Every structure is written in structure tokens, then in C-alpha cells.
Amino acid sequence: MVTVGWLVRRSRRAGAVAAVVLALVAAACGDDSGGEETGGGSLGDGSLGVVEVAPGQAIQIRSVLELEGESGSGPTSEKVVRLAVADYGPIHGFDVELGAPIDDGCSPEGGEAAGRAIAADSAVVGVVGTTCSAAAVTAAPLIGGAGMVMISPSNTSPRLTSDLAGNAAADHHAGYYRTSDNDLYQGRAVARFLRDEKGLGAVAAIHNGDAYTQSLAEAFVDAFEELGGSITGVGVVPRDETHLVPTLTDLAAGAPEALFLPVFRTVGAAIVQQLPEVAGLEGVLRIAGDSSLSDAFLRMPEAEGMFFSGPDLDFGRNENQSTGLHAADLLAAYEEAYGTPPEAAFWGHAYDATTLLLEAIEAASFRDDDALRIDRAGVREYLDGLSGYGGIIGSISCDEFGDCGVRRLVVVLHLDATDPAATRANAVYKYAP
């Protein structure tokens, strides 16, 4: 029987009157299937295989996120993913099961281990993750190669998608998508802020040499030089380095007016703590990337007065069309469930990434007697054709390389180490190409 709940859910997701009308017609004619008992309307051609979910079993998806370590975003995203799965509810009468979260380690090794474990489980349809681009570089080819999809809420490296000029990047693989923005945008945002808003002409940078930090540093350098600025030096240090005075001293020789720090937390903490020891860098403007927009870093007193680039979290009254939740609703639900506001920046992106995966599974599946059949190629077909999906983060459309972000970046000013959430909302510059 077609229920009111089913109709409301359909109308929210599709945003189309036609779906509701067709369902009402079916109900009036005595069809109790709800239009869900055959594969006539589902996506896919079977080319990547079909997952069959037996009666009484659950649809299997997984989260692959950094649960402990440097980024700070993983634990927040993991909590949001679970909220999103609960909010979305069953698909064609079948529950969705996340299983145990898998830690990506924010590293190539962690990504490869997670990718192999996921790829070996033929029941898994798709993945929300990874947290870190360094892990995605090795996880994506394994997960995509198994016919699955992977949707990241926080990967930002250009290496994973494209150069934004129609050319696939070296580490792009079919089946990979993300709701976060390509760092070519973030690099431009930082460059324009420093060059146009602050009027600076000479800047140095430090990165850790991985897929995320190096790509963001390079994107910034290229954009800043295009705007007529000068890069006085670029330091490269391991992500676990704690003695930064030699690197900072070398960079001080170029007399930079600012330091751009797309680094992980260990290095970032060492930098802000050791800067006062380096002659020539007193009072230099400090700006970090989105990986530092977590409570763990922002609670450091030495970080006060810094600028940070990252996603625009002013979501206003944006509504996720799959669940009907507004951003404010999600924040309230998160705090009620976990006793604290989100501890990092990509909470809206994680919610939308999860509902997009579930929408894709629903669009690519149908009831076959008492079982559910999910076409893997159909899941990709849905995401490849996505345009104008209403998400918490805004209107989401995916390009041919899996970039599905909304291209809204900000620079925030950190004023109070006791209130990280206020800092993430304290935008002093907005960039929307």
C-alpha cells in the first residue's frame, strides 16, 4: 500500500509532482507495490554486477574515515553519517547497515588497507569516505575497481578529480565522488584574500608533501603568482615533524609578509608555538587550510589571531531534499545525540554525501520477489547525472570527474580558543567563483 510517509519522502527527494501523482494513480488502481516491485524504473545496465539483498537482510554500506589522528574531521563525519542513515530510513523496505567504521589512517597505507577490506566484501554497495586525500589516492582505485562508489565529504586534492579545465588528474578513478570542493578553488580563495584584501606582495608556504597539503600549497602558489604576488619560499616537512625552527628560519630569510600553512596538526602546532623564536617572523600573518579547522587545533591559545580557509558553513535555510532537514535541524540533532556541536568543518558535507549515496542506491535498485537487486552501474549512473540536488551545503551537481562541491569558500578569523565553533562561523572573506 502507498503510505503518506512514502509520498512525502518521494516528493522531497525528487522535488517533482509527477512522482506523487503516479503513486496516487497506482494506489487508486489497487496496486499495493508502490511502484517498487519491478526493475522497470531503476537505473543501470548490469555491466558492473548486481548486489542481491536477501529477504530479512540489510543493504550494506561503509564509512572509511580517519577516526583518530591529525585531521580532526573524521570523528565528526562518522557521527553525521550515522545520523543521515537513520534519517533516510529504509530503501524499498530494506534497512541500511553501516557496520563498524573503518579508519583510513589519513595515510596512503591506511587507505590501501581500507580499500582492500572493502573491495573484498561483495555485499558492500558504496562508501562514505575517505577523510583525507592521502588515503583516497590508494583507496579509490581499489573500491572503484570493485564496481563500488566512494563519496568523500572532505577530500579536496585536485589529484583526485581534475584540473577544472576538462582534464582528468593522475589519481582520478571512475566511481569516485566528493561533496567537498576541489582545492584549486581554495588556493585561489587564499591568494585573493592575501593579495586583494590584505594587499600583501610576498608570502611563504609550508606543506607536508602529501596529496592534500602539497596540492593545496601548489594551488595557492600558482594563484598568488598569477595575481602578481611573490612566493619567497616553500618549506616541506614530514607531517610528524616537531622541530620547525630551522625551516622557519630559512623562510624568514625571504622576509615574507605572511605564512600559508596547509599542514597537519602536529606541524601546525609546532609552527605556531615556535614562531616567536624566529627573528623576522614576529607578527607575520598566519593563515592555515581547512584541515586545521577542528576543535583540537583551534583550542590552542597560540592559534588565536590566525586566519583559516575552508568551506563556507553559512548554510542558512538550506534543506536536504532526501530527509527534509535544514542545517539548523542537523546541528540540533547532532548536539542532542552527541552532547556537543560538530567539532570540525565538514559536517554538512558528510550528511549530503551519505544521502547522495543512499539516493543513488534507491535509484539503482528494485524489488525482485522478496529480494532487493542493486545495479552497481546504476549507482554511478545516478551520481554521474546528478544536477541540482538540494543539500545542506546547497545545490549539488556532479561534473564528469566526481567534483560535486558547491564552490563556496571562506576565510575565517580565529578570535577565541575557547569557542572553536564561533571561529568556523566568523567569515571575514568569501569566495564563490
CORZIQUI-V928967 format. One record per residue. N is the residue number from 1. RES is the residue in three letters. PHI is phi in degrees with one decimal (NA if undefined). NEAR is the number of other ideal C-beta (glycine too) atoms within 8 Angstrom. D_FIRST is the distance of its C-alpha to the first C-alpha in whole Angstrom. Layout:
BEGIN
<<N RES PHI NEAR D_FIRST> <N RES PHI NEAR D_FIRST>>
END
This chain:
BEGIN
<<1 MET NA 5 0> <2 VAL -77.5 10 4> <3 THR -103.4 6 6> <4 VAL -61.1 5 10> <5 GLY -59.6 6 11> <6 TRP -62.3 10 10> <7 LEU -64.7 12 11> <8 VAL -61.6 9 14> <9 ARG -62.7 10 15> <10 ARG -61.8 11 14> <11 SER -67.0 12 17> <12 ARG -64.2 11 19> <13 ARG -71.9 9 20> <14 ALA -80.9 8 20> <15 GLY 65.0 7 22> <16 ALA -128.4 7 21> <17 VAL -68.8 6 19> <18 ALA -57.0 7 18> <19 ALA -62.3 10 15> <20 VAL -69.4 11 14> <21 VAL -60.5 8 15> <22 LEU -61.9 9 14> <23 ALA -66.2 14 10> <24 LEU -64.1 10 10> <25 VAL -61.9 8 12> <26 ALA -62.1 12 9> <27 ALA -65.8 10 7> <28 ALA -64.2 6 10> <29 CYS -87.6 6 11> <30 GLY 84.3 5 8> <31 ASP -82.7 8 7> <32 ASP -94.9 6 4> <33 SER -86.0 9 6> <34 GLY 68.3 11 6> <35 GLY 74.5 9 10> <36 GLU -117.3 8 11> <37 GLU -95.3 7 12> <38 THR -128.4 7 15> <39 GLY -94.4 7 18> <40 GLY -57.8 5 19> <41 GLY -103.7 6 18> <42 SER -89.2 11 20> <43 LEU -87.8 10 23> <44 GLY 113.7 14 26> <45 ASP -123.2 6 29> <46 GLY 81.0 8 29> <47 SER -67.1 6 33> <48 LEU -108.0 9 32> <49 GLY 95.4 7 30> <50 VAL -127.6 9 27> <51 VAL -96.0 10 26> <52 GLU -105.2 9 24> <53 VAL -105.2 12 22> <54 ALA -73.2 6 21> <55 PRO -53.9 5 19> <56 GLY 83.4 3 19> <57 GLN -95.0 6 22> <58 ALA -113.9 8 21> <59 ILE -67.3 13 22> <60 GLN -105.3 10 26> <61 ILE -126.4 16 28> <62 ARG -138.8 14 31> <63 SER -109.6 13 33> <64 VAL -124.8 18 37> <65 LEU -140.1 18 39> <66 GLU -76.3 17 42> <67 LEU -92.5 9 42> <68 GLU -144.8 6 46> <69 GLY 130.8 8 48> <70 GLU -82.0 11 50> <71 SER -76.5 15 47> <72 GLY 85.1 15 45> <73 SER -82.8 16 42> <74 GLY -58.8 16 40> <75 PRO -59.7 12 40> <76 THR -63.1 15 38> <77 SER -61.5 20 36> <78 GLU -60.2 12 35> <79 LYS -64.3 12 34> <80 VAL -67.4 16 32> <81 VAL -56.6 16 30> <82 ARG -67.4 9 29> <83 LEU -62.2 13 27> <84 ALA -64.8 14 26> <85 VAL -62.9 12 24> <86 ALA -66.1 7 23> <87 ASP -66.2 11 22> <88 TYR -69.3 12 20> <89 GLY 84.2 6 18> <90 PRO -66.1 7 16> <91 ILE -115.2 13 15> <92 HIS 51.6 10 12> <93 GLY 87.4 7 12> <94 PHE -107.9 11 16> <95 ASP -66.9 6 18> <96 VAL -109.9 13 21> <97 GLU -117.4 8 25> <98 LEU -87.3 10 28> <99 GLY 68.8 6 30> <100 ALA -74.3 3 34> <101 PRO -64.2 11 35> <102 ILE -113.1 12 38> <103 ASP -84.1 12 41> <104 ASP -83.9 19 42> <105 GLY 66.5 12 46> <106 CYS 50.2 14 46> <107 SER -150.1 10 48> <108 PRO -59.2 9 49> <109 GLU -66.3 8 49> <110 GLY -66.2 13 46> <111 GLY -65.1 19 44> <112 GLU -66.3 11 45> <113 ALA -62.6 9 44> <114 ALA -65.4 17 41> <115 GLY -61.4 15 40> <116 ARG -66.6 9 41> <117 ALA -64.8 9 39> <118 ILE -66.7 17 36> <119 ALA -62.1 11 37> <120 ALA -79.4 6 38> <121 ASP -104.2 8 34> <122 SER -69.5 6 32> <123 ALA -80.4 7 29> <124 VAL -75.3 11 29> <125 VAL -95.3 13 28> <126 GLY -161.4 14 29> <127 VAL -132.7 16 32> <128 VAL -98.4 18 32> <129 GLY 150.0 19 36> <130 THR -89.8 16 39> <131 THR -71.9 16 41> <132 CYS -105.2 16 44> <133 SER -61.5 15 45> <134 ALA -60.0 12 48> <135 ALA -78.3 20 45> <136 ALA -64.9 20 43> <137 VAL -56.2 14 46> <138 THR -97.5 12 45> <139 ALA -77.6 19 42> <140 ALA -58.5 15 40> <141 PRO -65.4 9 42> <142 LEU -75.5 13 41> <143 ILE -69.7 15 37> <144 GLY -64.6 14 37> <145 GLY -66.2 8 39> <146 ALA -88.9 9 36> <147 GLY 85.8 9 34> <148 MET -89.0 14 32> <149 VAL -117.3 16 32> <150 MET -136.5 18 34> <151 ILE -121.9 17 33> <152 SER -96.2 17 36> <153 PRO -87.4 17 36> <154 SER -144.1 15 40> <155 ASN -65.1 13 42> <156 THR -131.1 14 44> <157 SER -64.5 14 47> <158 PRO -59.5 13 47> <159 ARG -60.6 12 48> <160 LEU -89.1 17 44> <161 THR -130.2 14 43> <162 SER -155.5 14 46> <163 ASP -89.7 8 49> <164 LEU 65.3 7 47> <165 ALA -122.4 5 49> <166 GLY 92.4 4 47> <167 ASN -114.3 6 48> <168 ALA -66.4 6 46> <169 ALA -81.1 12 48> <170 ALA -61.7 4 49> <171 ASP -106.5 11 47> <172 HIS -82.4 12 44> <173 HIS -136.5 9 41> <174 ALA -57.9 5 38> <175 GLY 95.0 12 35> <176 TYR -103.0 15 37> <177 TYR -144.6 14 35> <178 ARG -153.5 17 36> <179 THR -94.0 16 35> <180 SER -76.6 12 39> <181 ASP -92.3 13 42> <182 ASN -58.6 12 44> <183 ASP -68.0 13 47> <184 LEU -61.7 10 49> <185 TYR -74.2 13 48> <186 GLN -64.0 18 49> <187 GLY -60.2 16 52> <188 ARG -68.7 12 53> <189 ALA -61.9 14 52> <190 VAL -64.8 16 54> <191 ALA -61.4 14 57> <192 ARG -67.0 13 56> <193 PHE -61.5 15 56> <194 LEU -71.3 16 60> <195 ARG -82.2 14 61> <196 ASP -87.0 8 60> <197 GLU -83.0 8 59> <198 LYS -96.3 9 62> <199 GLY 67.6 6 65> <200 LEU -88.2 11 65> <201 GLY -115.4 8 67> <202 ALA -137.4 12 67> <203 VAL -138.5 15 65> <204 ALA -113.8 15 64> <205 ALA -138.5 15 61> <206 ILE -134.5 18 61> <207 HIS -140.4 14 58> <208 ASN -102.2 12 57> <209 GLY 81.2 8 57> <210 ASP -101.4 10 53> <211 ALA -60.1 12 51> <212 TYR -79.9 15 49> <213 THR -67.9 15 53> <214 GLN -67.5 12 55> <215 SER -63.0 14 52> <216 LEU -68.0 16 52> <217 ALA -61.0 15 56> <218 GLU -65.5 9 57> <219 ALA -62.5 14 54> <220 PHE -65.1 15 56> <221 VAL -56.7 12 59> <222 ASP -61.1 9 59> <223 ALA -68.4 13 57> <224 PHE -66.1 14 60> <225 GLU -67.9 10 63> <226 GLU -61.8 7 61> <227 LEU -85.1 10 62> <228 GLY 94.3 6 65> <229 GLY -84.0 13 65> <230 SER -119.7 7 67> <231 ILE -96.1 12 66> <232 THR -85.0 10 69> <233 GLY 172.1 11 67> <234 VAL -132.3 10 64> <235 GLY -96.8 12 64> <236 VAL -125.0 8 62> <237 VAL -135.1 12 62> <238 PRO -61.5 7 60> <239 ARG -71.0 12 57> <240 ASP -106.2 6 58> <241 GLU -70.1 10 62> <242 THR -120.4 7 63> <243 HIS -108.6 7 67> <244 LEU -102.7 13 66> <245 VAL -60.0 9 69> <246 PRO -59.7 7 71> <247 THR -64.4 10 68> <248 LEU -64.6 14 68> <249 THR -64.3 9 72> <250 ASP -61.5 9 72> <251 LEU -70.3 15 69> <252 ALA -63.0 12 71> <253 ALA -61.7 8 74> <254 GLY -86.5 9 72> <255 ALA 53.8 8 72> <256 PRO -71.2 14 69> <257 GLU -89.6 9 67> <258 ALA -151.4 13 64> <259 LEU -118.8 15 62> <260 PHE -97.7 15 59> <261 LEU -124.8 14 57> <262 PRO -80.0 14 54> <263 VAL -131.7 17 55> <264 PHE -81.9 12 53> <265 ARG -61.9 14 53> <266 THR -59.4 11 56> <267 VAL -69.6 18 58> <268 GLY -59.8 13 57> <269 ALA -63.3 11 58> <270 ALA -62.9 12 62> <271 ILE -62.7 15 62> <272 VAL -68.7 12 62> <273 GLN -79.6 8 64> <274 GLN -100.5 12 67> <275 LEU -53.6 12 67> <276 PRO -59.7 5 70> <277 GLU -84.2 5 72> <278 VAL -107.7 11 72> <279 ALA -63.0 5 75> <280 GLY 97.8 7 74> <281 LEU -114.1 12 70> <282 GLU -65.2 7 71> <283 GLY 74.7 3 68> <284 VAL -64.4 10 66> <285 LEU -67.0 10 63> <286 ARG -116.6 13 60> <287 ILE -137.8 15 57> <288 ALA -113.6 16 54> <289 GLY -91.3 15 51> <290 ASP -68.2 13 48> <291 SER -66.8 16 48> <292 SER -92.9 14 50> <293 LEU -84.2 15 48> <294 SER -114.8 16 47> <295 ASP -54.8 9 48> <296 ALA -57.8 8 50> <297 PHE -86.3 14 52> <298 LEU -66.4 14 52> <299 ARG -77.8 9 53> <300 MET -73.8 10 57> <301 PRO -57.2 5 59> <302 GLU -67.1 7 61> <303 ALA -83.6 13 58> <304 GLU -59.6 9 58> <305 GLY 89.4 7 59> <306 MET -80.1 11 58> <307 PHE -104.4 13 55> <308 PHE -138.8 14 52> <309 SER -99.7 14 50> <310 GLY 173.1 13 46> <311 PRO -70.3 14 43> <312 ASP -74.5 9 43> <313 LEU -98.8 10 40> <314 ASP -84.2 7 40> <315 PHE -88.5 11 37> <316 GLY 53.7 5 37> <317 ARG -102.6 7 33> <318 ASN -55.8 13 32> <319 GLU -122.8 9 28> <320 ASN -75.7 15 26> <321 GLN -69.7 11 23> <322 SER -77.4 12 21> <323 THR -117.7 10 21> <324 GLY 81.1 8 23> <325 LEU -78.1 12 26> <326 HIS -90.2 11 29> <327 ALA -56.5 12 32> <328 ALA -62.9 7 33> <329 ASP -62.0 8 30> <330 LEU -64.7 16 31> <331 LEU -60.8 11 34> <332 ALA -65.0 8 33> <333 ALA -65.0 11 31> <334 TYR -62.3 14 33> <335 GLU -66.5 10 36> <336 GLU -65.8 6 34> <337 ALA -76.4 8 33> <338 TYR -119.3 7 36> <339 GLY 78.5 4 39> <340 THR -156.2 6 40> <341 PRO -65.2 7 40> <342 PRO -53.5 11 39> <343 GLU -93.0 11 42> <344 ALA -152.1 14 42> <345 ALA -85.3 11 42> <346 PHE -96.8 14 39> <347 TRP -66.0 14 36> <348 GLY -66.2 15 34> <349 HIS -64.6 15 34> <350 ALA -68.3 17 33> <351 TYR -63.6 17 30> <352 ASP -66.5 16 29> <353 ALA -59.5 16 30> <354 THR -68.0 15 28> <355 THR -67.4 15 25> <356 LEU -64.3 17 26> <357 LEU -61.7 15 26> <358 LEU -68.2 15 22> <359 GLU -60.5 12 21> <360 ALA -63.8 15 24> <361 ILE -64.4 16 22> <362 GLU -63.4 9 18> <363 ALA -68.6 12 20> <364 ALA -105.3 16 22> <365 SER -132.3 13 19> <366 PHE -156.8 13 16> <367 ARG -77.3 13 15> <368 ASP -123.9 8 17> <369 ASP 58.2 4 16> <370 ASP -99.3 4 16> <371 ALA -99.4 10 18> <372 LEU -117.3 14 18> <373 ARG -114.0 13 21> <374 ILE -117.0 15 22> <375 ASP -86.3 15 25> <376 ARG -62.3 15 28> <377 ALA -65.3 14 29> <378 GLY -67.2 16 26> <379 VAL -61.7 19 26> <380 ARG -67.3 13 30> <381 GLU -59.3 12 29> <382 TYR -61.1 13 26> <383 LEU -71.2 15 29> <384 ASP -63.1 8 32> <385 GLY -98.9 7 30> <386 LEU -68.2 11 29> <387 SER -150.1 6 31> <388 GLY 72.3 6 30> <389 TYR -68.6 12 28> <390 GLY -82.1 10 28> <391 GLY -119.1 17 29> <392 ILE -57.3 14 31> <393 ILE -81.6 14 34> <394 GLY 131.9 9 34> <395 SER -80.5 8 33> <396 ILE -107.5 16 32> <397 SER -134.8 9 33> <398 CYS -105.0 12 34> <399 ASP -86.7 9 38> <400 GLU -69.0 4 38> <401 PHE -107.7 9 40> <402 GLY 93.1 13 37> <403 ASP -78.0 12 39> <404 CYS -120.8 14 36> <405 GLY -71.7 13 38> <406 VAL -101.9 9 38> <407 ARG 57.3 8 42> <408 ARG -129.0 12 43> <409 LEU -116.9 15 45> <410 VAL -137.9 16 48> <411 VAL -116.4 15 51> <412 VAL -112.1 14 51> <413 LEU -110.3 10 54> <414 HIS -92.3 14 54> <415 LEU -108.1 8 56> <416 ASP -141.6 8 55> <417 ALA -67.1 11 55> <418 THR -88.3 4 53> <419 ASP -138.4 7 50> <420 PRO -59.2 11 49> <421 ALA -61.8 8 45> <422 ALA -64.5 9 48> <423 THR -64.2 15 49> <424 ARG -62.9 12 46> <425 ALA -98.8 9 45> <426 ASN -94.2 10 49> <427 ALA -72.5 10 49> <428 VAL -111.4 8 53> <429 TYR -155.4 10 52> <430 LYS -123.0 8 49> <431 TYR -133.0 13 48> <432 ALA -141.3 7 46> <433 PRO -62.5 5 47>>
END
